[in-house]
Amino acid sequence: MKEISALEMVGRVIARFAAISGGIALLVWITWVMLDVKNMQSGFTLP
């Protein structure tokens, strides 16, 4: 196992957090759209 710098470790944590939060946000948005479909007249609405 090679040594990694503190900066690289922080970068990996930030990247992982960004990926996870992005995935959760996408799931929430898709769920929002799916639940909102019956209330929509036409097209997609952004929350």
C-alpha positions as CSV (number, residue, x, y, z in Angstrom):
1,M,0.0,0.0,0.0
2,K,1.6,3.2,-1.1
3,E,1.6,6.3,1.1
4,I,-0.8,9.0,0.1
5,S,-0.6,12.6,1.0
6,A,-3.0,14.3,3.4
7,L,-4.2,16.5,0.5
8,E,-5.0,13.5,-1.6
9,M,-6.9,11.9,1.2
10,V,-8.9,15.0,1.7
11,G,-9.6,15.2,-2.0
12,R,-10.8,11.6,-2.0
13,V,-13.2,12.3,0.9
14,I,-14.6,15.4,-0.9
15,A,-15.0,13.5,-4.2
16,R,-16.8,10.6,-2.4
17,F,-19.0,13.0,-0.6
18,A,-19.8,14.9,-3.8
19,A,-20.6,11.7,-5.6
20,I,-22.9,10.4,-2.8
21,S,-24.7,13.7,-2.3
22,G,-25.1,14.0,-6.1
23,G,-26.6,10.5,-6.3
24,I,-29.0,11.3,-3.5
25,A,-30.0,14.6,-5.0
26,L,-30.7,12.8,-8.3
27,L,-32.8,10.1,-6.6
28,V,-34.8,12.8,-4.7
29,W,-35.3,14.8,-8.0
30,I,-36.5,11.7,-9.9
31,T,-38.9,10.8,-7.0
32,W,-40.2,14.4,-7.0
33,V,-40.8,14.3,-10.8
34,M,-42.5,10.9,-10.6
35,L,-44.8,12.0,-7.8
36,D,-45.5,15.3,-9.6
37,V,-46.4,13.6,-12.9
38,K,-50.0,13.2,-12.0
39,N,-50.2,16.9,-11.0
40,M,-48.4,18.2,-14.2
41,Q,-50.3,19.5,-17.2
42,S,-47.5,19.3,-19.7
43,G,-43.7,19.0,-19.7
44,F,-41.4,18.7,-16.8
45,T,-41.2,21.1,-13.8
46,L,-38.0,21.8,-11.9
47,P,-38.5,22.1,-8.2
